[in-house]
């Protein structure tokens, strides 16, 4: 993390808008969704929140990063993310034996 960001950042303090947010623990997923749903919706821009439970170990973090990278590459090729993301994540659940939580929130 020190190579990526200069100091700890709190998502709930960010005013940036994202298209896609990944979390790695269900508790964090719940918190992100809660923060997004508690904000006033101004632009109604959708943000997709996806959770992939990753065990906190070097091996699983590396595996998780590869899975997330592959999901992102596949999402780039979707013609209609809103209607195709469910099928994509189901395919990844079968391929990786991991469960994915996901929802759509709005800014």
N, C-alpha and C positions, 0 to 999 in steps of 0.2 A: 504493500500500500504506500509506503514512503516514496516509491518511485513514481507513483501515479498521482498522488495528491499531497499537498504541503501540510495539511492538518486534518483532523477529523471533521467530517461534514455531517450535518443533520438534515435528512431529507425534508423533514417537516418545516425547516427554515428556508428551503429553496423556493424561489419564485420561478424557476425555469420550468418550461413545459416539455414533456417528453412524449414520444410516440409509443415507447415500449419500456417497461420497467421489469427487471428480473430481481427476484429475491431468492434467498437460499435457505431460509427457515420459515416454517409456517407462521410462527409468531411475528416475524418481520413483515411477511405478506399481509397478515391481518392488520398490522399497524399502518402500513402504507395505504391499504384500501380505506381504512378508517380516516386517515388524514385527507385523502383525496375526496372522500364522500362528505367530509365535514366542511370543505371549502365551498364558497359560493361559486356556482357554475357561471362563468362569464362568456367564454368562447364556444363552449360545447364541443371542443376538440376532444376526440377520444384518446385515451391512453390505455394500452393493454398491459395488465399486470400479471406476470407469470411467476409462479413459485416452483423451484426445483429444489427439493430437500437434498442438501449436500452435507455429508458427515465431515466434521472439522478435522480432517487429516490431509497431509500433503498429497497422498495418492488420490483420495476422493475429490479433493479440490481440483486437481489436474484433470481428472476424468470429467468432473462437472463443467469445467471451463471448456473442454472440447465439445461436450454436448451442447452447451449454450451457444458456442460459436457455430456449430452446425445448424442449430435451430434458427439463428439469426440469418445465416446464409439462405436457408429455405424460405424464411419469411420474405426476404428481398425478392424472391421469385413468385410470390403469390400475386395473383391478379386481383383478388378480392379478399383482403385479410379478414374482414369481418365475418365472411361466410366460410372461409377455408381454414382458419386457424384451429378450430376444433379438430378437424380431421388430421391436420398436421401434428398436433400434440398427441392425439391418440396413436398415431403411427410411431411417434417417438417413445410413448409409454411402452408399446410392445417391443420396440427395438432395444430399449435401455433398461427395462424392468424398473423404471422409476415412475412415480405418480406425479402429475403436474396439476397444480391448482391454477386457475386463471379466471380473470374477469375483465370487464371493461368499465372504466370510470371516465368521467368527463371533467374538463377544465372549465 
